[in-house]
């Protein structure tokens, strides 16, 4: 068996922004497909775990954009399972350019949810279902995605709301993880997102956002770092840290 899932990818034109560079949220879409295909390769995709009534839930992710691929790029997309780290299963990703240079590096941390009760399943209950050993010992980003702490000296300000609609939902019945990056980028100043390059994103997914719910978006800035938090009532749905050049 290959120790990484790797294939050539012609990035579709609709994944690029106003400057013909890959959108941050588009990479999140690519990573979803890589994770789906990579887990299927190892025998524990959502489809293969369906008889056990369990599904993968993305808990944290960090993406480092070394070079944003331009429109009409063909890249090598890679992913591999890094095994169990604490309570989370870690999966890494890379997009490589023509000369083998790393364009995008990413790491993600996953938990497993019992689908009917919407409760988290502990890893020790998954023996024989999910392999906890690494597929590959290498890493795209060495440390797993970190917990984001709200800045004390940069207060959050409400910048808008988003009502969860049909196009936000995925097959698990809640907001798809890539949508939170769409919401975060859309609530930032246009001069920033349209004219400067995203360099790094860390995002924590802390609570489900369901159809019809309204998520209030908050923003704080500290230099080149931007914090975007989404809250629904008393629950923090997500928090992301975005760094621009």
Secondary structure, DSSP 4 states (H G I P E B T S, - for coil): --SSEEEEEE--GGGB-TTSBB-HHHHHHHHHHHHHHHHHHHT-SHHHHGGGTEEEEEEEEEEEESSPPBTT-EEEEEEEEEEEETTEEEEEEEEE-TTS-EEEEEEEEEEEEETTTTEEEPGGG-TTTS--S-S-S--SSSSPPPPPPPPSSS--EEEEEEE--GGGB-TTSSB-HHHHHHHHHHHS-HHHHHHS-EEEEEEEE-S---TT-EEEEEEEEETTEEEEEEEETTEEEEEEEEEE-
